[in-house]
Amino acid sequence: VQATTHYQDYELIGKLASELGTAMKGLDINQISLEERMQERGW
């Protein structure tokens, strides 16, 4: 929220970005059973 409000304050954006931590890990679609998938992907 602060980054959106103060999008022109580049020093604050840099400070906030450095406090984010690591990104969330994703899952390979093949690791999720058909029953647990919310939707099949692709065409």
Wavefront OBJ file of the C-alpha trace (Angstrom):
o trace
v 0.000 0.000 0.000
v 2.807 2.402 0.822
v 4.525 1.690 -2.485
v 1.312 2.458 -4.370
v 0.643 5.630 -2.403
v 4.228 6.900 -2.707
v 5.061 5.561 -6.174
v 7.161 8.650 -6.995
v 9.299 8.354 -3.830
v 12.038 6.145 -5.245
v 14.024 5.952 -2.009
v 10.971 4.676 -0.133
v 10.198 2.190 -2.923
v 13.756 0.861 -2.667
v 13.487 0.525 1.116
v 10.143 -1.252 0.904
v 11.376 -3.593 -1.837
v 14.409 -4.585 0.238
v 12.085 -5.680 3.063
v 9.988 -8.049 0.919
v 11.943 -11.235 1.555
v 11.968 -14.240 -0.751
v 9.366 -14.923 -3.401
v 6.672 -17.556 -2.964
v 7.548 -20.870 -4.588
v 5.292 -22.217 -7.289
v 4.152 -25.747 -8.006
v 4.602 -27.745 -11.162
v 1.146 -28.486 -12.572
v 2.106 -32.169 -12.742
v 2.576 -32.224 -8.948
v -1.093 -31.337 -8.364
v -3.564 -34.190 -8.688
v -6.505 -33.773 -11.065
v -8.891 -33.729 -8.099
v -7.054 -30.806 -6.463
v -6.807 -28.650 -9.591
v -9.321 -25.859 -9.898
v -9.075 -25.836 -13.674
v -7.230 -27.674 -16.395
v -4.769 -25.438 -18.192
v -4.182 -24.977 -21.880
v -6.479 -25.581 -24.809
l 1 2 3 4 5 6 7 8 9 10 11 12 13 14 15 16 17 18 19 20 21 22 23 24 25 26 27 28 29 30 31 32 33 34 35 36 37 38 39 40 41 42 43
